[in-house]
Amino acid sequence: MIYHLTETSRWQQSIAAGEHTESTRGLELSEVGFIHCSTEAQWPVVRDRFYVDVIDLLLLHIDQTRLTVPVRFEQIDDAPEAFPHVYGPIPLDAIVEVEELSPPYR
């Protein structure tokens, strides 16, 4: 299982489109080239660092066995471990749970 944080409004766009293409907050797959994801241990750190001010935050649980595009674990800058990157759109059927996260996040 890998995880992706997104805002409720952006998730609604994904439902309408039939796939999720947000790379990270404010950026799309077409701009970045991959979708930023996290492991179970990583997503709380990402939330605290990049999404602490978001009130309507969702955690998408992604079953990577349902993806038809590559997932690569890659190092980002000075991060202590590699992060999963999804190299293509995430189909809705690969998202097995959408979890609402309650503020405050810190």
N, C-alpha and C positions, 0 to 999 in steps of 0.2 A: 504494500500500500504506500502511495505517495500522496502528498497533500498540497493544496493550493489555496491561498487566501484571496478573497474577492469581496467586493461590496455588493449588497443586495441589488442595487440598480443595475450593475454590470452583469450580474447573474441573470437577471430578467432578460437582458439582451441576448444572452447565450441560449436561454430556453427558446426564445423566438427564432433564433438562427439555427437551432438544432445541434450546435457545437460550441465549445468554449475556446476562444482565441485570444483572451487577454494574457499577455506575457507577465506583466507585473503592474502595479498600480499606475494607471495613466498611460500605459504603453501596450501596444498590440503585438501579436505574433509577427505580423508583416513588418513591423518596425525593428524588432529585436532578433528575430530568426528562430526563437524557441520560447517555450513557456516555462517560466521559473516555477519550480516546485520545491518541496522540502520533504525530509523524512519526518517520522513521528517526533523525534528528538529536536529537530531543527525548527519546526514551524512556530513554536512559542517564542523563540528568539527573533525570528523574522517579524512576527506580530509586534513584539515590543519595540523593535527597531524602526519599522517602516509603517505600521498601521495603528499606532497607539492612539491617534486622534480620530479614528474611524468608529462611528457609533453602530453602524449597521453592517458588521463584518461577518462573513461566512467562511467556513472551512470546508472545502471540497475534498472528499475522500475519493481518491482515484485508484481503481484497480488496474495496475499497469499491465496485467495479462489481457485486458480488454482493449488495449491500444494497438493500433495498426501502424503507428509511426515510431521511430526510434526514441528511446529514453537513454540519455547518457548522463552518468555521474561525472560532473566536472568541477574543478576548483575555481572559486571566484575570489579574486584579490587575495586578501590575507585571512580568509575564512579557515578555521581549523580543520574542516573536512569538506569533501566534495558534495555538491548539491545536485539533485536530479533535474535535468532539463528535458522537456518534451519537445521534439522537433516536428511539430505539426499540430493541427487542431485536435482537441480532445472531444471525442463523441460523447453525447450525454449518457449513453448506456455504460460508459466507463466510470462515470461518477456514481458511486454506489451509496453515498450518503452526503447530504448537505447539512452541516451542523452550524446552528446559529451560536455565535460567540457573544457573551454578555460583557459589556463594559463594567467597571473600568478594567483595562488590560494590564495595568501595572499594579 
